[in-house]
Amino acid sequence: MKKSVMSSMLQIEKDYRGEWVLIANPIYDKAERIKEGRVLLHSQDRDKIDKVMLNIKEKKIAIRYLGTVDKDLSVIL
């Protein structure tokens, strides 16, 4: 599902809990956290996000996972 309007990060987190989200034109606060942005795509499958990301025209994007990470899982940033 694609959205064309800017949304606050709080609303994005509420709407897409447990999913990967591709955000265009993210606006950051002083602590470099996303305050708002435009959701281009959301999915539980990260591969779908990656495939779309390769073909978008947006210059500024962010990808966020909006779920919890299992404590036994290692994450590389």
MMTF fields as JSON, N, C-alpha, C and O atoms, coordinates in Angstrom:
{
  "mmtfVersion": "1.0.0",
  "mmtfProducer": "UNKNOWN",
  "numBonds": 307,
  "numAtoms": 308,
  "numGroups": 77,
  "numChains": 1,
  "numModels": 1,
  "chainsPerModel": [1],
  "groupsPerChain": [77],
  "chainIdList": ["A"],
  "bondAtomList": [4, 2, 8, 6, 12, 10, 16, 14, 20, 18, 24, 22, 28, 26, 32, 30, 36, 34, 40, 38, 44, 42, 48, 46, 52, 50, 56, 54, 60, 58, 64, 62, 68, 66, 72, 70, 76, 74, 80, 78, 84, 82, 88, 86, 92, 90, 96, 94, 100, 98, 104, 102, 108, 106, 112, 110, 116, 114, 120, 118, 124, 122, 128, 126, 132, 130, 136, 134, 140, 138, 144, 142, 148, 146, 152, 150, 156, 154, 160, 158, 164, 162, 168, 166, 172, 170, 176, 174, 180, 178, 184, 182, 188, 186, 192, 190, 196, 194, 200, 198, 204, 202, 208, 206, 212, 210, 216, 214, 220, 218, 224, 222, 228, 226, 232, 230, 236, 234, 240, 238, 244, 242, 248, 246, 252, 250, 256, 254, 260, 258, 264, 262, 268, 266, 272, 270, 276, 274, 280, 278, 284, 282, 288, 286, 292, 290, 296, 294, 300, 298, 304, 302],
  "bondOrderList": [1, 1, 1, 1, 1, 1, 1, 1, 1, 1, 1, 1, 1, 1, 1, 1, 1, 1, 1, 1, 1, 1, 1, 1, 1, 1, 1, 1, 1, 1, 1, 1, 1, 1, 1, 1, 1, 1, 1, 1, 1, 1, 1, 1, 1, 1, 1, 1, 1, 1, 1, 1, 1, 1, 1, 1, 1, 1, 1, 1, 1, 1, 1, 1, 1, 1, 1, 1, 1, 1, 1, 1, 1, 1, 1, 1],
  "groupList": [{"groupName": "MET", "atomNameList": ["N", "CA", "C", "O"], "elementList": ["N", "C", "C", "O"], "formalChargeList": [0, 0, 0, 0], "bondAtomList": [1, 0, 2, 1, 3, 2], "bondOrderList": [1, 1, 2], "singleLetterCode": "M", "chemCompType": "L-PEPTIDE LINKING"}, {"groupName": "LYS", "atomNameList": ["N", "CA", "C", "O"], "elementList": ["N", "C", "C", "O"], "formalChargeList": [0, 0, 0, 0], "bondAtomList": [1, 0, 2, 1, 3, 2], "bondOrderList": [1, 1, 2], "singleLetterCode": "K", "chemCompType": "L-PEPTIDE LINKING"}, {"groupName": "SER", "atomNameList": ["N", "CA", "C", "O"], "elementList": ["N", "C", "C", "O"], "formalChargeList": [0, 0, 0, 0], "bondAtomList": [1, 0, 2, 1, 3, 2], "bondOrderList": [1, 1, 2], "singleLetterCode": "S", "chemCompType": "L-PEPTIDE LINKING"}, {"groupName": "VAL", "atomNameList": ["N", "CA", "C", "O"], "elementList": ["N", "C", "C", "O"], "formalChargeList": [0, 0, 0, 0], "bondAtomList": [1, 0, 2, 1, 3, 2], "bondOrderList": [1, 1, 2], "singleLetterCode": "V", "chemCompType": "L-PEPTIDE LINKING"}, {"groupName": "LEU", "atomNameList": ["N", "CA", "C", "O"], "elementList": ["N", "C", "C", "O"], "formalChargeList": [0, 0, 0, 0], "bondAtomList": [1, 0, 2, 1, 3, 2], "bondOrderList": [1, 1, 2], "singleLetterCode": "L", "chemCompType": "L-PEPTIDE LINKING"}, {"groupName": "GLN", "atomNameList": ["N", "CA", "C", "O"], "elementList": ["N", "C", "C", "O"], "formalChargeList": [0, 0, 0, 0], "bondAtomList": [1, 0, 2, 1, 3, 2], "bondOrderList": [1, 1, 2], "singleLetterCode": "Q", "chemCompType": "L-PEPTIDE LINKING"}, {"groupName": "ILE", "atomNameList": ["N", "CA", "C", "O"], "elementList": ["N", "C", "C", "O"], "formalChargeList": [0, 0, 0, 0], "bondAtomList": [1, 0, 2, 1, 3, 2], "bondOrderList": [1, 1, 2], "singleLetterCode": "I", "chemCompType": "L-PEPTIDE LINKING"}, {"groupName": "GLU", "atomNameList": ["N", "CA", "C", "O"], "elementList": ["N", "C", "C", "O"], "formalChargeList": [0, 0, 0, 0], "bondAtomList": [1, 0, 2, 1, 3, 2], "bondOrderList": [1, 1, 2], "singleLetterCode": "E", "chemCompType": "L-PEPTIDE LINKING"}, {"groupName": "ASP", "atomNameList": ["N", "CA", "C", "O"], "elementList": ["N", "C", "C", "O"], "formalChargeList": [0, 0, 0, 0], "bondAtomList": [1, 0, 2, 1, 3, 2], "bondOrderList": [1, 1, 2], "singleLetterCode": "D", "chemCompType": "L-PEPTIDE LINKING"}, {"groupName": "TYR", "atomNameList": ["N", "CA", "C", "O"], "elementList": ["N", "C", "C", "O"], "formalChargeList": [0, 0, 0, 0], "bondAtomList": [1, 0, 2, 1, 3, 2], "bondOrderList": [1, 1, 2], "singleLetterCode": "Y", "chemCompType": "L-PEPTIDE LINKING"}, {"groupName": "ARG", "atomNameList": ["N", "CA", "C", "O"], "elementList": ["N", "C", "C", "O"], "formalChargeList": [0, 0, 0, 0], "bondAtomList": [1, 0, 2, 1, 3, 2], "bondOrderList": [1, 1, 2], "singleLetterCode": "R", "chemCompType": "L-PEPTIDE LINKING"}, {"groupName": "GLY", "atomNameList": ["N", "CA", "C", "O"], "elementList": ["N", "C", "C", "O"], "formalChargeList": [0, 0, 0, 0], "bondAtomList": [1, 0, 2, 1, 3, 2], "bondOrderList": [1, 1, 2], "singleLetterCode": "G", "chemCompType": "PEPTIDE LINKING"}, {"groupName": "TRP", "atomNameList": ["N", "CA", "C", "O"], "elementList": ["N", "C", "C", "O"], "formalChargeList": [0, 0, 0, 0], "bondAtomList": [1, 0, 2, 1, 3, 2], "bondOrderList": [1, 1, 2], "singleLetterCode": "W", "chemCompType": "L-PEPTIDE LINKING"}, {"groupName": "ALA", "atomNameList": ["N", "CA", "C", "O"], "elementList": ["N", "C", "C", "O"], "formalChargeList": [0, 0, 0, 0], "bondAtomList": [1, 0, 2, 1, 3, 2], "bondOrderList": [1, 1, 2], "singleLetterCode": "A", "chemCompType": "L-PEPTIDE LINKING"}, {"groupName": "ASN", "atomNameList": ["N", "CA", "C", "O"], "elementList": ["N", "C", "C", "O"], "formalChargeList": [0, 0, 0, 0], "bondAtomList": [1, 0, 2, 1, 3, 2], "bondOrderList": [1, 1, 2], "singleLetterCode": "N", "chemCompType": "L-PEPTIDE LINKING"}, {"groupName": "PRO", "atomNameList": ["N", "CA", "C", "O"], "elementList": ["N", "C", "C", "O"], "formalChargeList": [0, 0, 0, 0], "bondAtomList": [1, 0, 2, 1, 3, 2], "bondOrderList": [1, 1, 2], "singleLetterCode": "P", "chemCompType": "L-PEPTIDE LINKING"}, {"groupName": "HIS", "atomNameList": ["N", "CA", "C", "O"], "elementList": ["N", "C", "C", "O"], "formalChargeList": [0, 0, 0, 0], "bondAtomList": [1, 0, 2, 1, 3, 2], "bondOrderList": [1, 1, 2], "singleLetterCode": "H", "chemCompType": "L-PEPTIDE LINKING"}, {"groupName": "THR", "atomNameList": ["N", "CA", "C", "O"], "elementList": ["N", "C", "C", "O"], "formalChargeList": [0, 0, 0, 0], "bondAtomList": [1, 0, 2, 1, 3, 2], "bondOrderList": [1, 1, 2], "singleLetterCode": "T", "chemCompType": "L-PEPTIDE LINKING"}],
  "groupTypeList": [0, 1, 1, 2, 3, 0, 2, 2, 0, 4, 5, 6, 7, 1, 8, 9, 10, 11, 7, 12, 3, 4, 6, 13, 14, 15, 6, 9, 8, 1, 13, 7, 10, 6, 1, 7, 11, 10, 3, 4, 4, 16, 2, 5, 8, 10, 8, 1, 6, 8, 1, 3, 0, 4, 14, 6, 1, 7, 1, 1, 6, 13, 6, 10, 9, 4, 11, 17, 3, 8, 1, 8, 4, 2, 3, 6, 4],
  "groupIdList": [1, 2, 3, 4, 5, 6, 7, 8, 9, 10, 11, 12, 13, 14, 15, 16, 17, 18, 19, 20, 21, 22, 23, 24, 25, 26, 27, 28, 29, 30, 31, 32, 33, 34, 35, 36, 37, 38, 39, 40, 41, 42, 43, 44, 45, 46, 47, 48, 49, 50, 51, 52, 53, 54, 55, 56, 57, 58, 59, 60, 61, 62, 63, 64, 65, 66, 67, 68, 69, 70, 71, 72, 73, 74, 75, 76, 77],
  "secStructList": [7, 7, 7, 7, 1, 3, 3, 3, 2, 2, 2, 2, 2, 2, 2, 6, 6, 6, 1, 3, 3, 3, 3, 3, 3, 3, 3, 3, 7, 6, 6, 1, 7, 3, 3, 3, 3, 3, 3, 3, 3, 3, 3, 1, 7, 2, 2, 2, 2, 2, 2, 2, 2, 6, 6, 7, 7, 7, 1, 1, 3, 3, 3, 3, 3, 7, 1, 7, 7, 7, 6, 6, 7, 7, 7, 7, 7],
  "xCoordList": [0.846, 0.0, 0.89, 1.87, 0.568, 1.345, 0.544, -0.679, 1.243, 0.613, 1.313, 2.498, 0.598, 1.207, 1.237, 1.651, 0.809, 0.797, 1.846, 2.213, 2.318, 3.264, 2.518, 1.377, 3.176, 2.603, 3.639, 4.842, 3.17, 4.102, 4.637, 3.978, 5.822, 6.397, 5.538, 5.439, 4.926, 4.028, 2.869, 2.495, 2.298, 1.202, 1.693, 1.013, 2.87, 3.447, 3.675, 3.344, 4.238, 4.477, 3.166, 3.115, 2.127, 0.816, 0.201, -0.333, 0.283, -0.362, 0.359, -0.28, 1.684, 2.467, 3.28, 4.378, 2.749, 3.428, 3.785, 2.952, 5.029, 5.467, 5.859, 6.053, 5.981, 6.31, 7.555, 7.962, 8.138, 9.189, 8.505, 7.49, 9.062, 8.466, 9.535, 10.615, 9.233, 10.094, 9.512, 8.385, 10.297, 9.828, 10.59, 11.821, 9.86, 10.471, 10.51, 9.635, 11.539, 11.698, 11.517, 10.735, 12.246, 12.104, 12.59, 13.585, 11.887, 12.281, 12.727, 12.008, 13.942, 14.551, 14.504, 14.469, 14.503, 14.622, 16.107, 16.972, 16.398, 17.788, 18.567, 19.793, 17.876, 18.519, 18.612, 18.95, 18.311, 18.365, 17.335, 17.546, 16.226, 15.11, 14.112, 13.933, 13.469, 12.489, 11.265, 10.668, 10.9, 9.685, 8.498, 7.394, 8.737, 7.664, 8.25, 9.441, 7.389, 7.806, 6.619, 5.498, 6.88, 5.833, 6.089, 7.137, 5.153, 5.308, 5.125, 4.071, 6.174, 6.093, 5.605, 4.853, 6.045, 5.714, 5.873, 6.73, 5.06, 5.214, 4.962, 4.134, 5.682, 5.561, 6.182, 7.067, 5.728, 6.377, 7.609, 8.425, 7.744, 8.86, 9.879, 9.586, 11.054, 12.095, 12.535, 12.889, 12.519, 12.923, 12.064, 12.576, 10.776, 9.892, 10.307, 10.302, 10.667, 11.117, 12.394, 12.522, 13.34, 14.62, 14.447, 15.112, 13.571, 13.341, 12.773, 13.207, 11.814, 11.219, 12.24, 12.308, 13.024, 13.995, 14.983, 15.435, 15.317, 16.267, 15.739, 16.521, 14.433, 13.827, 13.115, 12.446, 13.236, 12.521, 13.351, 14.575, 12.686, 13.34, 13.641, 14.366, 13.096, 13.292, 14.772, 15.473, 15.248, 16.65, 16.913, 17.994, 15.935, 16.098, 15.072, 13.866, 15.582, 14.698, 15.235, 16.396, 14.363, 14.732, 13.948, 12.829, 14.554, 13.878, 13.863, 14.883, 12.712, 12.587, 11.793, 10.847, 12.203, 11.409, 10.651, 11.25, 9.343, 8.494, 7.926, 6.761, 8.767, 8.368, 9.409, 10.352, 9.23, 10.21, 11.183, 10.82, 12.417, 13.459, 13.658, 13.822, 13.642, 13.854, 15.178, 16.185, 15.198, 16.41, 17.559, 18.714, 17.268, 18.317, 18.849, 19.724, 18.338, 18.722, 19.789, 19.691, 20.796, 21.833, 21.463, 20.996, 21.671, 21.355, 22.619, 23.324, 22.892, 24.033, 23.491, 22.644, 23.968, 23.509, 24.535, 24.319],
  "yCoordList": [-1.176, 0.0, 1.237, 1.292, 2.215, 3.442, 4.607, 4.661, 5.525, 6.743, 7.924, 7.844, 9.02, 10.188, 11.401, 12.479, 11.25, 12.382, 12.193, 11.07, 13.32, 13.277, 12.83, 13.227, 12.007, 11.534, 11.677, 11.617, 11.865, 11.9, 10.484, 9.5, 10.397, 9.085, 8.331, 7.106, 9.028, 8.361, 7.685, 6.563, 8.363, 7.778, 6.612, 5.592, 6.762, 5.682, 4.45, 3.335, 4.645, 3.525, 2.851, 1.629, 3.627, 3.079, 2.288, 1.197, 2.845, 2.228, 0.979, 0.077, 0.917, -0.156, -0.964, -1.424, -1.132, -1.901, -3.302, -3.986, -3.718, -5.049, -5.166, -6.275, -4.036, -4.065, -3.229, -2.38, -3.497, -2.653, -1.516, -1.719, -0.32, 0.848, 1.603, 1.88, 1.931, 2.758, 4.168, 4.394, 5.111, 6.475, 7.439, 7.436, 8.259, 9.264, 10.607, 10.929, 11.38, 12.733, 12.814, 13.626, 11.964, 12.01, 13.339, 13.896, 13.833, 15.037, 14.596, 13.885, 15.035, 14.582, 15.671, 16.862, 15.232, 16.177, 16.383, 15.844, 17.143, 17.435, 16.191, 16.166, 15.167, 13.912, 12.92, 11.754, 13.379, 12.56, 11.428, 10.401, 11.617, 10.678, 11.213, 12.425, 10.321, 10.755, 11.318, 10.663, 12.548, 13.187, 12.901, 12.626, 12.968, 12.716, 12.352, 12.534, 11.834, 11.452, 10.927, 10.875, 10.54, 10.022, 8.541, 8.167, 7.703, 6.26, 5.888, 6.123, 5.304, 4.83, 3.39, 3.01, 2.593, 1.167, 0.618, 1.072, -0.349, -1.062, -2.541, -2.905, -3.387, -4.825, -5.557, -5.027, -6.758, -7.609, -8.268, -8.845, -8.186, -8.803, -7.739, -6.906, -7.754, -6.761, -6.823, -5.796, -8.003, -8.127, -7.267, -6.701, -7.165, -6.321, -4.865, -4.146, -4.434, -3.059, -2.811, -1.791, -3.747, -3.599, -3.518, -2.716, -4.331, -4.322, -2.985, -2.448, -2.453, -1.168, -0.049, 0.867, -0.122, 0.926, 1.131, 2.253, 0.079, 0.177, 0.994, 1.482, 1.148, 1.806, 3.118, 3.661, 3.634, 4.874, 6.082, 6.005, 7.171, 8.403, 9.359, 10.337, 9.091, 9.968, 10.046, 9.035, 11.239, 11.419, 11.087, 10.61, 11.335, 11.057, 10.015, 10.207, 8.904, 7.846, 7.296, 7.497, 6.605, 5.905, 4.599, 4.514, 3.594, 2.32, 2.064, 2.203, 1.693, 1.399, 0.115, -0.164, -0.66, -1.812, -1.376, -0.894, -1.539, -1.025, -2.142, -2.117, -3.101, -4.192, -4.385, -3.603, -5.418, -5.732, -6.771, -7.639, -6.665, -7.605, -8.598, -8.209, -9.875, -10.929, -10.712, -10.432, -10.836, -10.559, -11.492, -11.176, -12.631, -13.569, -13.305, -14.03, -12.286, -11.96, -10.884, -9.905, -11.057, -10.029, -9.16, -9.661, -7.861, -6.918, -6.148, -5.627, -6.084, -5.315, -4.082, -4.184, -2.931, -1.682, -1.138, -0.087],
  "zCoordList": [0.0, 0.0, 0.0, 0.744, -0.811, -0.894, -0.338, -0.471, 0.278, 0.78, 0.153, -0.17, -0.024, -0.649, 0.27, -0.155, 1.515, 2.429, 3.522, 3.866, 4.059, 5.159, 6.417, 6.651, 7.211, 8.464, 9.561, 9.305, 10.778, 11.901, 12.134, 11.799, 12.704, 12.984, 13.99, 13.917, 14.912, 15.86, 15.139, 15.479, 14.142, 13.378, 12.525, 12.412, 11.927, 11.115, 11.988, 11.585, 13.18, 14.089, 14.495, 14.634, 14.681, 15.047, 13.881, 14.076, 12.687, 11.521, 11.014, 10.472, 11.185, 10.561, 11.559, 11.246, 12.742, 13.794, 13.286, 12.691, 13.526, 13.127, 11.667, 11.168, 10.966, 9.543, 9.248, 10.04, 8.092, 7.529, 6.792, 6.127, 6.912, 6.281, 5.501, 6.024, 4.258, 3.411, 3.426, 2.984, 3.941, 4.158, 3.253, 3.234, 2.506, 1.638, 2.35, 3.153, 2.04, 2.567, 4.082, 4.576, 4.819, 6.272, 6.832, 6.366, 7.822, 8.541, 9.925, 10.629, 10.31, 11.555, 12.619, 12.313, 13.886, 14.987, 15.312, 14.622, 16.337, 16.703, 17.109, 16.996, 17.577, 17.984, 16.821, 17.027, 15.599, 14.389, 14.373, 13.727, 15.082, 15.011, 13.993, 13.872, 13.27, 12.275, 12.985, 13.839, 12.617, 13.14, 12.238, 12.711, 10.93, 9.966, 8.615, 8.361, 7.759, 6.42, 5.64, 6.145, 4.411, 3.52, 3.296, 2.769, 3.687, 3.541, 2.072, 1.481, 1.498, 0.118, 0.064, -0.832, 1.038, 1.031, 2.431, 3.189, 2.775, 4.034, 3.78, 2.945, 4.504, 4.304, 5.478, 6.149, 5.725, 6.711, 6.102, 6.821, 4.808, 4.082, 3.675, 2.817, 4.269, 3.984, 2.521, 1.943, 1.922, 0.517, -0.408, -1.373, -0.128, -0.937, -0.851, -1.85, 0.352, 0.557, -0.236, -0.914, -0.151, -0.844, -2.363, -3.018, -2.92, -4.372, -4.84, -5.859, -4.107, -4.472, -4.299, -5.119, -3.244, -2.944, -4.095, -4.323, -4.81, -5.919, -7.092, -7.907, -7.185, -8.346, -8.045, -8.924, -6.847, -6.549, -6.944, -7.051, -7.153, -7.592, -6.443, -6.627, -5.267, -4.121, -3.759, -3.792, -3.416, -3.062, -1.597, -1.252, -0.739, 0.685, 1.11, 0.958, 1.649, 2.124, 3.444, 3.798, 4.153, 5.372, 5.405, 4.899, 6.007, 6.208, 7.709, 8.385, 8.215, 9.641, 9.823, 9.086, 10.825, 11.252, 12.488, 13.449, 12.47, 13.531, 14.406, 14.803, 14.687, 15.572, 16.644, 16.768, 17.406, 18.434, 17.9, 17.106, 18.351, 17.934, 19.066, 20.222, 18.729, 19.714, 20.427, 19.778, 21.738, 22.511, 22.163, 22.449, 21.554, 21.16, 19.757, 19.283, 19.094, 17.731, 17.727, 18.467, 16.909, 16.734, 15.549, 14.526, 15.685, 14.625, 14.247, 15.111, 12.949, 12.447, 11.757, 10.869, 12.154, 11.552, 10.586, 9.983]
}
